[in-house]
Amino acid sequence: SLRLKGKGKLPQRLSMKIVIVNGESHKGSTYHIARQIADKVAAIMPGSEIDEIWLPRDLPEFCCGCAKCVTGSEKSCPHYKYMEPLTRRVDAADLLILESPVYVFHVSGAMKAFLDHYAYRWMLHRQDGSKFTKQAVCVTTAAGGGMRSAIKDMRDSLRWWGYTKIYSYGKAVAAVMPTSGATLATPSRAAVEALPVRSSFMLSADLAANRALVVAKETPA
């Protein structure tokens, strides 16, 4: 269902930039759910563009904790050559989707490295209000527990970056069989779409800018 916040009518043509940050290098359950959210949002907004960042391919380095980005400039980061193009893509997003499967009750190491590199973006270090009108979604899956803490890892950074509308979705999936010699089963996109999930899309309009920001909040059926 769509819910309009604000007064007036929506413009006839709406489009937005959606960026997915994939916290793993394979297309498993978490990826398919995040992509399904992005596709459904884009489907109701003709002309929308979906961009995908792949970790660790696009950021093959861990934060070394030098704090140069905090005490000086982000350009002082030893990994700036990787971070600069990623930052441009993240900043261009109207809707940012962070997705990571649960790795031992937290996000993947690749996602953690991505978030660590943006320590300087926390509001106590940089007072930047550019994210106040943007929205984000956190997606995670697990074969057991840990979804709450993995979501918190992503939400904490997003909140301190300045995002005021953050939505979360966690799904328990049977991905690992508890038998010796078993292999990881990667569900197909069709299998993920068949999950008993009901999607509700909340739409808030920015009429002055003649565009709309859409967020997808998925809840169990």
C-alpha positions in Angstrom: 0.0 0.0 0.0 1.1 3.6 -0.6 0.8 6.3 2.0 1.4 9.9 1.1 2.8 12.2 3.6 2.2 15.9 3.0 -0.4 17.9 1.1 -1.2 18.2 -2.5 -0.9 15.7 -5.4 2.1 13.8 -6.5 3.8 14.9 -9.7 3.0 12.8 -12.7 6.6 11.7 -13.3 8.6 10.5 -10.4 12.0 8.9 -10.4 14.8 8.2 -7.9 18.3 6.9 -7.5 18.5 3.7 -5.5 21.8 2.4 -4.3 22.3 -1.1 -2.9 25.5 -1.8 -0.9 26.0 -5.6 -1.0 27.8 -6.9 2.1 28.8 -10.2 0.4 30.2 -11.2 -3.0 27.5 -13.8 -3.9 23.9 -13.5 -4.8 22.2 -15.3 -1.9 19.1 -14.8 0.2 20.0 -11.4 1.5 20.9 -10.1 -2.0 17.7 -11.3 -3.6 15.5 -9.7 -0.9 17.4 -6.4 -1.2 17.1 -6.4 -4.9 13.4 -7.3 -4.8 12.8 -4.2 -2.6 14.7 -2.0 -5.0 12.9 -3.5 -8.1 9.5 -3.0 -6.5 10.3 0.6 -5.6 11.6 1.3 -9.1 8.5 -0.3 -10.6 6.2 2.3 -9.1 8.6 5.1 -10.1 9.3 5.0 -13.8 12.8 6.2 -14.8 14.3 5.2 -11.5 17.9 3.9 -11.5 19.4 1.1 -9.4 23.1 1.1 -8.7 24.9 -1.8 -6.9 28.1 -1.6 -4.8 29.7 -5.0 -4.2 31.9 -5.7 -1.2 34.7 -6.5 -0.8 35.3 -6.1 -4.6 34.7 -2.3 -4.6 36.5 -1.8 -1.2 39.2 -4.5 -0.8 40.7 -2.9 2.3 40.0 -2.8 6.0 40.0 0.5 8.0 43.4 0.7 9.6 42.2 3.1 12.4 44.6 5.9 11.6 41.8 8.5 12.3 43.1 10.8 9.6 39.6 11.2 8.1 38.4 12.4 11.5 41.2 14.7 12.5 41.9 16.0 9.1 40.1 15.2 5.8 38.6 12.1 4.3 41.1 12.7 1.4 43.8 11.7 3.9 42.4 8.2 4.1 45.0 5.7 2.8 42.1 4.0 0.9 40.7 7.2 -0.6 41.1 5.9 -4.1 38.5 3.3 -3.3 36.3 5.5 -1.0 36.0 8.5 -3.3 33.9 6.8 -6.1 31.9 4.9 -3.5 31.1 8.1 -1.6 29.9 9.8 -4.8 27.5 6.9 -5.5 26.2 6.8 -1.9 25.6 10.5 -1.8 23.7 10.4 -5.1 21.2 7.9 -3.6 17.7 9.0 -2.7 17.2 5.5 -1.2 20.2 3.6 0.3 19.8 -0.1 0.9 22.4 -1.8 3.1 22.3 -5.6 3.0 24.4 -8.1 4.8 23.8 -11.7 6.0 24.5 -12.4 9.6 28.1 -13.4 10.3 28.5 -14.6 13.9 25.7 -12.3 15.2 26.9 -9.2 13.3 27.3 -7.9 9.7 29.9 -9.4 7.4 33.5 -8.2 7.7 33.2 -6.5 4.3 30.2 -4.5 5.5 31.9 -3.6 8.7 34.9 -2.4 6.8 32.7 -0.2 4.7 31.0 1.3 7.7 34.3 1.8 9.5 35.7 3.9 6.7 32.8 6.4 7.2 33.7 7.1 10.9 34.2 10.7 9.9 30.6 11.0 8.7 29.2 10.6 12.2 27.4 13.8 13.1 29.6 14.5 16.1 32.6 14.8 13.6 30.9 16.3 10.6 27.6 18.3 10.8 26.2 17.4 7.5 22.4 17.6 7.0 22.3 16.3 3.5 20.9 12.9 4.6 18.0 14.4 6.6 15.7 14.2 3.6 16.9 10.8 2.4 15.9 7.3 3.4 17.5 4.0 4.0 16.7 0.3 4.4 18.7 -2.4 6.3 18.3 -6.0 5.1 19.7 -9.1 6.7 19.1 -12.9 6.8 20.3 -15.6 9.1 20.2 -19.4 9.4 19.9 -18.9 13.1 20.0 -15.9 15.4 21.8 -12.5 15.2 19.5 -10.5 12.9 18.8 -7.9 15.6 22.4 -7.2 16.2 23.3 -7.2 12.5 20.5 -4.7 11.8 21.8 -2.6 14.7 25.3 -2.5 13.2 23.9 -0.9 10.0 21.2 1.3 11.7 23.7 2.8 14.1 25.9 4.1 11.3 23.0 5.3 9.2 21.4 7.2 12.1 24.7 8.9 13.0 25.2 9.8 9.3 22.0 11.8 9.6 19.3 9.5 8.0 16.0 10.2 9.8 14.0 7.5 8.1 15.5 4.0 8.4 13.6 0.8 7.8 14.7 -2.7 8.6 13.9 -6.3 7.4 15.3 -9.5 8.8 14.4 -13.0 7.5 15.3 -16.4 9.0 16.3 -18.7 6.2 17.4 -22.3 6.0 20.8 -21.9 4.4 23.1 -24.3 6.2 22.3 -28.0 6.9 23.6 -29.2 10.2 25.2 -32.4 8.8 28.8 -33.2 8.1 29.9 -32.6 4.6 26.9 -30.4 3.9 27.2 -27.5 1.5 25.8 -24.0 1.6 22.5 -23.8 -0.3 22.0 -20.5 -2.1 18.2 -20.0 -2.7 17.2 -18.8 -6.1 15.4 -15.5 -6.6 12.2 -17.3 -7.3 12.5 -19.1 -4.0 13.0 -15.8 -2.2 10.1 -14.2 -3.9 7.9 -17.1 -2.8 8.6 -16.4 0.9 5.5 -15.5 2.9 6.3 -11.8 3.0 3.9 -8.9 2.5 5.4 -5.6 1.2 4.1 -2.2 2.1 5.6 0.8 0.4 5.5 4.1 2.3 5.8 7.2 0.0 6.7 10.7 1.2 6.5 13.4 -1.4 8.9 16.3 -1.8 6.6 18.4 -4.0 8.9 21.5 -4.0 11.6 19.4 -5.7 9.1 17.7 -7.9 10.2 14.2 -6.8 9.4 11.6 -4.1 11.4 9.5 -1.8 10.2 6.0 -1.4 11.0 3.5 1.3 10.1 -0.1 1.4 9.0 -1.5 4.8 8.6 -5.3 4.6 6.7 -7.0 7.4 6.0 -10.8 7.9 2.6 -11.9 6.4 
